[in-house]
Amino acid sequence: MAALFGSRVRRLRTAAGLTQAELGDKTHVVSTRITQIERASGAKPTLELARALDAALGADDLLVELWPYVYREAFPDWSRKFIAHSERAMSIREYAAHVVPGLLQTKEYARAVLSVGLTLSGDEQLEERLTVRMTRQERLGSPDRPELWVVLDEAVLRRPIGGRDVMRAQLELLLHSAAEHHISVQVLPFEQGEHDAMGGSLTVLSLPDGSEVAYTEGAHYGQLIEDPAEVRRFTVTYDRLRANALPPLMSLDMIRSAMEGYNRGANVPSRSERRRVAQEQLQQSGGRQLRGSGRGIPRGRRPRP
């Protein structure tokens, strides 16, 4: 896809009678960057650059429409087909075992989640994946937006990914998103005990042709299930999770309570800070005792000079 994108840029540039340097000037990048794009070498173009190229070449959003397919290559092979299915799904039913689903993540939370993992090769790839994730969220506000039903394991609320401030903002976004009529959020509490999806996250997609696919994912792997019989089995598993989860209103209360906990925790010193303050207080207390001990010795017993 990067090669296809590059060939389209070269064809449009040639048709416009522009050199690489001239196109670079119009899009505020150096000419070597245009060369990289046309040869599909180096870093992939950002969405902002794709928009600038579209405007400079009069491409009528052709390059912007190609851009998501280029950036999909930043993800492991096993997740690309799932992403393609999810982009056209009519409904998305997801159980999240460890983190908030990507469609509902804040940028700061997503950065923290994407910054760990064996498939990440560096900061450049991190920024690519972050851009893709944020772009995928745009579909939730589009006319063909899917119905989204999310079941969160309670662990998702309790693990402060990115720190307390990031987590507090993430839970606030969850509450705001759940107010949308096409988004439902439930929480599966710890007290429900063991269940069939304890190994990882589970997503069931309903596609426009009436078929369904399932997707399971762990920390460093994923599996797309397309066999109808297998998909039905995972659909039943998801339905059980949803039935055992708290009702939506009670779930929102739990999310709100967790968010308030992060608010309270924001003013609580860390364990190392508490230890440091305690040591200082002990030292100050000991110093006062030593200074006072001289005044407390009877005059007649003072050591002779």
PyMOL commands that set and color helices and strands:
alter all, ss='L'
color gray80, all
select helices_A, chain A and resi 2-15+20-27+31-39+47-57+62-72+77-86+102-104+107-114+123-141+154-158+164-178+190-192+228-244+248-265+271-296+299-301
alter helices_A, ss='H'
color red, helices_A
select strands_A, chain A and resi 91-96+147-153+183-188+201-206+212-217+222-225
alter strands_A, ss='S'
color yellow, strands_A
deselect
rebuild
show_as cartoon
